[in-house]
Amino acid sequence: MDITEYPAPLKYSGPTVNIPKVPTHQAVVNPLLSKISSANIWETVGWFSAYTTRYYTSTTGVQAVNALIAEYTAYGNRHPRVEVQAFTHPTWAQPSVIARIYGSVAPSEIVVIGGHVDSTSSGATAPGADDDASGSSTVLEVFRVLAAELNNGWVPERTLEFHGYAAEEVGLRGSQAIATSYANAGENVVGMLQLDMTGYVGTATPTIGVVTDSQFTNIDLTAFIRALIPEYTKFSQGTNTACNYACSDHASWARSGYPAAFAFETIFSNSNPYIHTPNDQRTRMNQAHMLEFANLALSFLVELSYVEK
């Protein structure tokens, strides 16, 4: 984590809400899961990773994110509860992405899923298919499903946000800027789930890695992720794993005082060995595996979208 720009951010200290212990909105979530398209996720990974690089200072890195923003805007289709914005950064070219669906009951309470939009490589190209076109594409697909559902009469009670962070690969700089701005504004983020690498299976028995780093993940939110996995994915449980440092954007939210969790493609010791090279390509990823992370992310948002009585 590069803390040059944010050496001591103000931590959020406002109202908080209790994280549920178990899922209770299966009647709403399950029909929505059937609307997720793994083909859509796969296609987005394809075109997003086709840019020469998405490095945060590169022209193609800006072009790729602008194309992603256009996708969000098209899926939002000018619905009055939807807002899509580029979050600009004054010291580099690539913007971050924020799309939101405003809640009807407690719009000031926010639930976030995110991934990072930039890529890096030790070679001439940086496709970043798994790291992190996979997470960015998953977040977009969940937005597509929930934005479309607004036209069918479903409205979240809390505000839902879908983030794509710039400059993650150079010290979580984009997510630090956003998390810090939210804390400074007193925004009440109920919980944040990071999706950074969702496409590489890595082990003979596929799993979802549940990151347990105590400094950067919230115990209650992580326990809730564990409860969602057997309820809404094909896995009977997740597998605890740890990276033991600020390894992705969830750490920015934790540092700013918010509950954060991180679901990873496998255990860290078996993660994708091709990242940060020209070989981080879609051909090494598993489409069905990414679908399970979309199921988890959608259920996370919808379950937490309700204000419990």
ABEGO torsion letter per residue (X at the ends): XBAAABABBBBBABBBBBBBABBAAAAAAAAAAAABBAAAAAAAAAAAAABABABAABAAAAAAAAAAAAAAAAAAGGBAABBBBBBBBAABABBBBBBBBBBAABAABBBBBBBBABBBBABABBAGAAOAAAAAAAAAAAAAAAAAAAAAGBBBABBBBBBBBBGAAAGGAAAAAAAAAAAAAGBBBABBBBBBEAABAGBABBBBBBBABAAABBAAAAAAAAAAAAAABABABBBBBBAGBBABAAAAAAAAGBBBBBBBABBAAABBAABGBAABBAAABBAAAAAAAAAAAAAAAAAAABBBX
